[in-house]
Amino acid sequence: MDGRLDWLEHDSGGEDYGFQNFFDSIDTRVMGRGTYEFVAASGEWPYEGKRTIVLSSTLNNRDVAEHLVGKLEILSMEPVDLVEL
């Protein structure tokens, strides 16, 4: 794996293969620092109305992009520990 996330921006048009139905059915999105930084840099936040948790041992709430303050939580824990919350 090369760590690239450019595939997130690819919109092939047409069929979404159930993605929108899946997205509508969840209430919380969990991502790591790399994904957060990639999405935050786009200037647009596609997860309005969804609880968003960023798992990172190096980020804290002071690092949140200004346009995203109040729209996500940064937690420093392992994913397995998050499941136990």
Beta strands, then each sheet from edge to edge (+ up, - down):
strand 1: 28-32
strand 2: 51-55
strand 3: 73-75
sheet 1: 1+ 2+ 3+
end
